[in-house]
Amino acid sequence: MPEPRKDRVTQTEKKEWAFPFSEQDWLATPEAVRNFLLSLVASQAALEKRIEELEKKLNKNSSNSSKPPSSDDPYKEKPKKNKKTIKKKKRRKGYQQKMLEPTEVKNLKPEACICGNTKFDTTAPYYTHQVIELPEIQMEITHFVLHKGECPCCGKVNKAVIPQEHRTGFGPRLSAMIAQMAGNMGDSRSIIQDFCSSVLDFHISLGAIQKVIDRVSKAIKPHYETIGEEAREASVNYIDETSHRKNGKLEWLWVMANATVAFFMIHPKRSKKAFEALIEDWMGILVSDGYGVYQKWAGERQTRLAHLIRKATELSESKDPDIAKCGKWSKAELQRLCHMAHSPPTVGQWNTFYARLIRLISIYEDRKDDAGRFARRLLREIESLWTFLAEEGVDPTNNHAERMLRFAVLWRKRSYGTRSEKGDRWVERILSVRQTCRIRSKKTFPVLVDAMNAYFKEQTPDLAWISQV
């Protein structure tokens, strides 16, 4: 291959031309200097690209990535919205303290009038002031004194036996309270120990607390299995997953939630196998994010628009004007689609929106940058972008599953995960019971008390409330 002539600028040099001097000066420069300058230009381009990537990571927050709002910088001011675009928020309905059934009633009569009169012939109540106080806690402690005696017939010594429901040494209500603190509130064993000592005035060892939790875990196993059955019979399910640690090893906490129940499962993998273990034979409408396993779902699916909007927000903040334009356009269209959940579009509005979306994809899908990758992602998921418009009970976001996971994530951050297989099962079961009760507006403590009563008496607990619609 012949070498390029030294009396003119090559095509490569023209392409990378970034010097503040003319081509004549360039031609007069020695070849070794030329090559050095070209390598500097290439290095500068690589550094600028690297700086841009690092700035992207630095500027990530909850609005343009999957990072939680708690990770946002509290000292960084949020951009102020234009007053013209701010919509009036609906006024929240206030909560008023309910009047409870009184244990004592005291009638207060007027003492004296400003004129000096102290006698009132007739009075009528005009207001009731409620005072709530905690009574002095007196623990119920029962001693079972076991006797033994010698049989007068055969001489064998016979001993009394502790009743089955009292053999553990802790009653159903106390066991349920410990489970309430450990699972429903995420308190540590030492906090529970301190509460029992300072409030209930009795000492319990950390090992005894763990044994109580293990018993409660066994007691609510029927509830957990029933919740799983209910979840797999629903027509729509919101599914998501988050990381979980067992002895420092990475595992995954999965949730399958709908309008009636929330079912949790811990699995070593984030894979198709784990997904199939969660759903078993369920075939309904899946609401999820864009994880590859979900995209291969054979049935109907609604992709989470909030994830796509955050990605579009990230693109809109790019320094590249073409990528930023794609991000702003995509964000506007996806937000418009999301709003259709509350105000369904007319035929004309839908056709106009669809035409704009297809044009956006066709313009950017062949690009090899972030804009092209995002356009191709929209094209891949286009059939699952608007399932919520055709199917009742489907939301355009996966917020329901994320809300179910939120408590589990906070609990995991405080406790650093679990230490054993037994601990994984406890987390699965108590989270399923807790969040299902929250969905049903049902108190968890009475459910735990009933479960422990049934466990101690070797009976079947009340599970009818789980399947009630």
C-alpha positions in Angstrom: 0.0 0.0 0.0 1.6 3.3 -1.0 2.3 5.9 1.7 0.3 9.1 1.7 2.1 12.1 0.1 3.7 14.4 2.6 2.7 17.6 0.8 -1.0 17.3 1.6 -3.3 16.6 4.6 -4.5 13.0 4.9 -8.3 12.1 5.4 -7.5 10.9 8.9 -5.9 14.2 9.8 -8.8 16.2 8.3 -11.2 14.2 10.3 -9.3 14.9 13.6 -8.3 18.5 12.7 -8.4 20.5 15.9 -5.5 22.8 15.6 -5.4 26.7 15.7 -3.2 26.9 12.6 -3.5 26.5 8.9 -2.8 23.4 6.8 0.3 24.9 5.3 1.8 25.1 8.8 0.8 21.6 9.4 2.5 20.4 6.3 5.7 22.1 7.4 5.6 20.2 10.7 7.8 17.1 11.0 5.9 13.8 10.8 7.0 12.7 14.3 5.5 15.9 15.7 2.3 15.3 13.7 1.8 11.9 15.1 2.4 13.1 18.6 -0.2 15.9 18.2 -2.7 13.4 16.8 -2.2 11.1 19.7 -2.8 14.0 22.1 -6.0 14.9 20.3 -7.2 11.2 20.6 -6.3 11.1 24.3 -8.2 14.4 24.9 -11.3 12.9 23.2 -11.1 9.8 25.3 -10.6 11.9 28.5 -13.6 14.1 27.6 -15.7 11.0 27.1 -14.6 9.5 30.4 -15.3 12.8 32.2 -18.8 12.9 30.7 -19.5 9.3 32.0 -18.3 10.2 35.5 -20.4 13.4 35.5 -23.4 11.3 34.6 -22.8 9.0 37.6 -22.2 12.0 39.8 -25.4 13.7 38.7 -27.6 10.6 39.2 -30.5 11.0 41.7 -33.9 9.6 42.3 -35.5 11.5 39.4 -33.2 10.3 36.7 -32.2 6.8 37.9 -33.4 3.9 40.1 -31.7 5.3 43.2 -34.0 5.8 46.2 -35.0 9.3 47.3 -33.1 8.7 50.6 -29.9 8.8 48.6 -30.4 12.3 47.3 -28.1 15.1 48.6 -30.2 16.9 51.3 -28.1 20.1 50.8 -28.7 20.3 47.0 -31.6 22.5 46.2 -34.2 21.1 43.8 -35.0 23.2 40.7 -37.9 25.5 41.3 -41.0 24.8 39.2 -42.6 27.5 37.1 -45.6 28.8 39.0 -47.7 28.6 35.9 -47.2 24.8 35.6 -47.8 24.1 39.3 -51.2 22.4 39.8 -53.2 22.7 42.9 -52.9 19.6 45.0 -56.0 17.9 46.3 -56.6 18.7 49.9 -56.0 15.7 52.0 -58.7 14.5 54.2 -57.6 15.1 57.8 -57.5 12.4 60.5 -59.5 13.0 63.7 -58.8 11.1 66.9 -61.7 8.6 67.4 -63.6 8.6 70.6 -62.8 5.3 72.4 -65.1 3.5 74.8 -64.4 5.1 78.2 -63.4 3.1 81.3 -64.4 6.1 83.5 -66.6 9.2 82.9 -66.3 12.4 84.9 -68.9 15.1 84.6 -67.6 18.6 85.1 -70.1 21.3 86.0 -69.5 25.1 85.7 -68.0 26.4 88.9 -69.1 30.1 89.0 -70.5 32.8 86.7 -68.8 36.2 86.3 -71.7 37.6 88.3 -70.9 35.5 91.3 -73.6 32.8 90.9 -72.5 29.3 91.8 -75.9 27.5 91.4 -77.2 26.2 88.0 -80.6 24.7 87.8 -80.0 22.9 84.5 -76.8 22.0 82.6 -76.2 20.2 79.4 -73.0 18.6 78.0 -71.4 20.6 75.1 -68.0 18.9 74.6 -66.2 15.7 75.6 -62.5 15.8 76.2 -60.8 12.4 75.9 -57.6 11.5 77.9 -55.8 8.3 77.0 -53.5 6.7 79.6 -51.6 3.5 79.7 -52.5 1.5 82.9 -49.8 0.0 85.0 -48.7 -3.2 83.3 -49.0 -6.2 85.6 -47.7 -9.4 84.0 -49.8 -12.5 84.4 -47.4 -15.2 85.8 -48.5 -18.7 86.4 -46.4 -21.3 88.2 -47.2 -24.9 87.4 -46.0 -26.9 90.4 -45.4 -30.5 89.1 -46.0 -33.3 91.6 -44.9 -36.9 91.6 -46.1 -39.9 93.5 -45.5 -43.6 94.0 -48.1 -45.9 92.7 -49.5 -48.0 95.6 -50.2 -50.9 93.3 -46.9 -51.4 91.4 -44.6 -48.9 93.2 -43.7 -47.0 90.0 -43.1 -43.2 90.4 -45.5 -41.1 88.3 -44.8 -37.5 87.5 -47.2 -34.7 86.4 -46.8 -33.4 82.8 -46.9 -29.7 81.8 -49.9 -29.0 79.5 -48.9 -28.8 75.8 -49.9 -25.1 75.3 -47.8 -24.0 78.3 -44.5 -25.9 77.7 -42.6 -23.0 76.1 -42.8 -20.7 79.1 -44.2 -17.8 77.0 -47.9 -17.3 76.3 -49.4 -16.5 72.9 -49.9 -12.8 73.5 -46.3 -12.3 74.7 -45.0 -14.3 71.8 -47.1 -12.3 69.4 -45.8 -9.0 70.9 -42.2 -10.1 70.5 -42.9 -11.1 66.8 -44.7 -7.8 66.3 -41.6 -5.9 67.5 -39.1 -8.1 65.6 -41.0 -8.5 62.3 -43.6 -5.8 62.0 -41.4 -3.0 63.3 -37.9 -4.4 62.5 -36.6 -4.0 66.0 -33.4 -5.8 67.0 -33.2 -8.5 69.6 -31.4 -6.2 72.1 -34.1 -3.6 71.7 -36.8 -6.2 72.4 -34.8 -7.4 75.4 -34.5 -3.8 76.8 -38.3 -3.2 76.2 -39.2 -6.3 78.2 -36.9 -5.3 81.0 -37.8 -1.6 81.3 -41.5 -1.7 80.4 -42.7 -5.2 81.2 -40.3 -5.6 84.1 -39.0 -9.1 83.3 -35.7 -10.3 81.9 -35.5 -12.5 78.8 -32.3 -13.7 77.1 -31.5 -13.0 73.5 -31.5 -16.7 72.9 -35.1 -17.0 74.3 -36.2 -14.1 72.1 -34.9 -16.0 69.1 -36.7 -19.2 70.1 -39.9 -17.2 70.4 -39.4 -15.8 66.9 -38.7 -19.3 65.5 -42.0 -20.6 67.0 -43.9 -17.7 65.5 -42.3 -18.4 62.1 -43.6 -21.9 62.3 -47.0 -20.7 63.5 -47.5 -18.4 60.5 -46.4 -20.9 57.9 -50.0 -21.8 57.0 -50.7 -18.0 56.5 -47.7 -17.7 54.2 -48.7 -20.7 52.1 -52.3 -19.4 51.8 -51.1 -15.9 50.8 -49.0 -17.5 48.1 -52.0 -19.5 46.7 -54.1 -16.3 46.7 -51.4 -14.4 44.8 -51.1 -17.0 42.1 -54.9 -16.9 41.5 -55.0 -13.2 40.9 -55.5 -11.9 37.3 -53.0 -9.0 37.8 -49.7 -9.1 39.8 -47.0 -6.5 40.4 -43.6 -8.2 40.7 -40.3 -6.7 41.7 -37.1 -7.8 43.5 -34.4 -6.3 45.6 -31.0 -7.5 46.9 -30.8 -9.4 50.2 -27.8 -10.6 52.2 -27.4 -13.9 54.1 -24.1 -14.1 55.9 -22.8 -11.5 53.6 -23.7 -13.5 50.5 -25.9 -11.9 47.9 -29.5 -13.2 47.5 -32.7 -11.7 46.2 -36.0 -10.9 47.9 -38.9 -11.2 45.4 -42.4 -9.8 45.9 -45.6 -10.7 44.1 -48.3 -8.3 45.1 -51.8 -7.3 44.0 -54.9 -5.6 45.4 -55.5 -8.2 48.1 -52.2 -9.9 49.1 -48.4 -9.5 49.0 -46.3 -12.7 48.8 -42.5 -12.6 49.5 -39.8 -15.1 48.6 -36.0 -15.1 49.1 -34.1 -16.9 46.4 -30.3 -17.2 45.9 -30.6 -16.0 42.3 -32.1 -13.2 40.2 -32.9 -15.4 37.3 -35.7 -17.1 35.3 -35.5 -20.0 37.6 -36.2 -17.8 40.6 -39.0 -16.0 38.8 -40.7 -19.3 37.9 -40.3 -20.5 41.6 -42.2 -17.3 42.6 -45.1 -17.5 40.2 -45.3 -21.3 39.7 -48.3 -21.9 37.3 -49.6 -18.3 37.4 -50.5 -16.9 34.0 -52.0 -13.4 34.3 -51.1 -9.8 33.5 -47.6 -9.0 34.7 -46.7 -5.4 35.8 -42.9 -5.0 36.1 -39.8 -3.1 35.1 -37.8 -3.8 32.1 -35.7 -6.7 33.5 -34.9 -9.2 30.7 -36.7 -12.1 32.4 -39.9 -10.0 32.5 -39.6 -9.0 28.9 -39.8 -12.6 27.9 -43.1 -13.1 29.7 -45.4 -15.1 27.4 -48.6 -13.4 28.6 -49.7 -9.8 28.8 -47.4 -7.3 30.5 -47.4 -3.7 31.5 -43.9 -2.2 31.7 -43.2 0.3 34.4 -43.4 3.8 32.8 -41.7 5.4 35.7 -38.4 3.7 35.0 -38.6 4.8 31.3 -39.4 8.4 32.4 -36.4 8.4 34.7 -34.1 7.2 32.0 -35.5 9.8 29.6 -34.8 12.4 32.3 -31.2 11.2 32.5 -30.8 11.6 28.7 -32.4 15.0 28.7 -29.5 16.2 31.0 -26.8 15.0 28.6 -24.3 17.5 27.2 -24.8 16.1 23.7 -27.6 18.2 22.2 -29.0 15.4 20.1 -29.2 13.0 23.1 -30.7 15.7 25.2 -33.4 16.4 22.6 -34.2 12.8 22.4 -34.5 12.6 26.2 -36.8 15.7 26.5 -39.0 14.4 23.7 -39.2 10.9 25.1 -40.0 12.2 28.6 -42.8 14.4 27.3 -44.4 11.5 25.4 -44.1 9.0 28.3 -45.5 11.4 30.8 -48.4 12.1 28.4 -49.0 8.4 28.2 -48.9 8.0 32.0 -51.5 10.8 32.4 -53.9 8.8 30.1 -54.5 6.5 33.1 -56.6 9.2 34.7 -58.0 10.8 31.5 -58.4 8.3 28.6 -57.6 9.8 25.2 -59.9 10.2 22.3 -59.3 8.4 19.1 -57.7 11.5 17.6 -55.5 12.2 20.6 -54.3 8.5 20.6 -53.5 8.5 16.9 -51.5 11.7 17.2 -49.6 10.4 20.2 -48.9 7.1 18.5 -47.6 8.8 15.4 -45.3 11.0 17.4 -43.9 8.0 19.3 -43.2 6.0 16.2 -41.5 9.0 14.6 -39.3 9.4 17.6 -38.2 5.8 17.5 -37.6 5.9 13.8 -35.4 9.0 14.0 -33.1 7.6 16.8 -33.2 3.8 16.6 -30.2 3.5 14.2 -27.9 5.6 16.4 -25.2 3.9 18.3 -25.3 6.2 21.3 -27.6 6.4 24.4 -30.4 7.9 22.4 -30.3 4.9 20.0 -30.2 2.4 22.8 -33.2 4.0 24.4 -35.2 4.2 21.2 -34.6 0.5 20.6 -35.7 -0.3 24.1 -39.0 1.6 23.5 -39.4 -0.4 20.3 -38.8 -3.7 22.1 -41.3 -2.9 24.8 -43.9 -1.0 22.7 -46.5 -3.7 23.0 -46.4 -3.5 26.8 -46.4 0.3 27.2 -50.2 0.8 27.2 -51.7 -2.4 28.6 -53.3 -0.3 31.4 -55.5 1.4 28.8 -57.1 -1.9 27.8 -57.2 -3.8 31.0 -59.0 -2.7 34.2 -57.0 -2.9 37.4 -53.6 -2.3 35.8 -51.5 0.7 36.7 -48.9 2.2 34.3 -46.3 2.1 37.1 -45.0 -0.7 39.4 -45.3 1.5 42.5 -47.4 -1.0 44.3 -44.6 -3.6 44.4 -42.1 -1.0 45.3 -44.2 0.2 48.2 -44.4 -3.4 49.4 -40.6 -3.7 49.3 -39.9 -0.4 51.0 -40.2 -1.7 54.6 -38.1 -4.8 53.7 -35.3 -2.6 52.2 -35.2 -0.4 55.4 -35.2 -3.4 57.6 -32.3 -4.9 55.5 -30.3 -1.8 55.8 -30.6 -1.8 59.6 -30.1 -5.6 60.2 -27.6 -6.3 57.3 -29.7 -9.3 56.2 -30.1 -12.7 57.7 -27.7 -15.4 58.9 -29.4 -18.7 58.2 -32.0 -20.5 56.1 -34.3 -20.3 59.1 -33.9 -16.5 59.1 -34.8 -16.3 55.4 -38.0 -18.2 56.1 -38.9 -15.9 59.0 -38.4 -12.8 56.8 -40.5 -14.2 54.0 -43.4 -15.2 56.2 -43.6 -12.1 58.5 -43.3 -9.7 55.5 -46.1 -11.6 53.7 -48.4 -11.4 56.8 -47.5 -7.8 57.6 -48.0 -6.4 54.1 -51.1 -8.4 53.4 -52.6 -7.1 56.7 -51.7 -3.5 55.6 -53.4 -4.1 52.2 -56.5 -5.4 54.0 -56.4 -2.6 56.6 -56.3 -5.4 59.2 -54.3 -5.3 62.5 -51.4 -7.7 62.5 -51.1 -8.3 66.3 -54.5 -10.2 66.6 -53.5 -12.3 63.6 -50.3 -13.3 65.4 -52.1 -14.0 68.7 -54.6 -16.3 66.9 -51.7 -18.0 65.1 -49.8 -18.7 68.4 -53.0 -19.9 70.1 -53.6 -22.4 67.3 -49.9 -23.4 67.3 -49.8 -24.1 71.0 -53.0 -26.1 70.8 -52.0 -27.9 67.6 -55.1 -26.5 65.8 -55.6 -24.8 62.4 -55.4 -21.0 62.6 -58.0 -18.7 61.1 -57.1 -18.3 57.4 -60.5 -17.2 56.1 -59.7 -13.5 56.2 -56.9 -14.0 53.6 -59.2 -15.3 50.9 -62.0 -12.8 51.6 -62.4 -10.1 49.0 
